[in-house]
Amino acid sequence: MLRRYVKLHVETASKRNFYNPFILKKAEGAMNQQVAHPMEKFQRQVRSLIQSKVIKPTDRLWKIALLYGDDWGYWKRELEDFEFTMQDSISDLLDVETWEDSN
């Protein structure tokens, strides 16, 4: 939808010999943004818990389960898909730089 808006904006602007560069630049920037992998978001949440001193980097991953409650099943499956065990330390999770799904 955004691509269509940008294309329409450019076509309309060129017909009128007018365009708003701010709107065009903002729209093009939005088209180039990449969506963060869910595990990147999870990492940020875990980092926040560490900064809040709720957990420590040396704690085991299973400790996060106590905080996530019903949502933990989803995150546990995600972690296991990336070959983590619940005995791995939280720092191992935070050490991952790039998350790539294998299809």
N, C-alpha and C positions, 0 to 999 in steps of 0.2 A: 504494500500500500504506500509506503514511504517513497519507494522508487517511482511509483506512478505520480505521486505528488511532485517530486523533484522534476520529473520529465514534463509534467503539465505546467509547472511554474516556469521552466525554461522556455517551453514552446510559447506560452502566453506572453512572457516577458519579451521574447524576441519579436513577436508580432507587434507589440506595442512600443518596441525600442526602450523598454524599461524593465529593470529587475531589481530586486532588493538583495544585495550581496550577503547581508546578514542572514536572511532567511535561507538563502540558497546554501551558504556555508554550513549553517546549523543542520539543515536537512542532509547534506552530503556527509557531515560528520556522524550523524546518527546511522547512516547506512553502513559506515565503516566500523562501527562498534561491534565487538564480538561479545557474545554472551559467555559469562564465566561458567566453568564446569561446576556442577553441584558440590563436588569435593573441595573446590577452592573456597566456596562459601562456607562449607563445614570447617575448613581450616581456619578461616577468619573468626568463626564463632568460638572455636576451641582456643585460639590465641587470646580472644577477649576474656574467656574464662580464666586463662593463666594470668593475664594482666590484672584481673580482679582478685587474684589469689584464691579462687575457688578450687582450682586443681593445680598440680605442678607438672612440669614437663617430664619428670621421672615417674609419674603415676602411670599405671597400666590403662589401656584403652577401655577395659571393662568398667572403669570408674565413671566414664562419661555416661554409661547406660543409666546410672542412678539419677543423672540430671535431665536426660532426654525423655524418660518415661515411655509413653506410647510411640513416639517417633523413633525410638532406638532400633526397632526391627529393621526399618528402612536403612538407617546408617550402618548397622551391623552387616547387612547384606552387601552394601556398597563397599565397605572396608574389606570384607572377605573376597569380593570380586577382584580387589587389588592385592590379594594375598596377604592381608594383615590378619593377625590373630589377636584375640582379646588380651593376650599376655604381652603383646608388644607395647613399648612405651609410647606415650603421647608424643614425645620428641621425634620418634620415627615417622609419625604422621605429618608432623610439621616440617620435616626435612624434605618432603616431596616437593619438587619445583614445578613439575608439569604433570597434569593428569590427562591421560589419553585412554579412551574406551577402545577395547579391541572388539572389532565387529566380526 
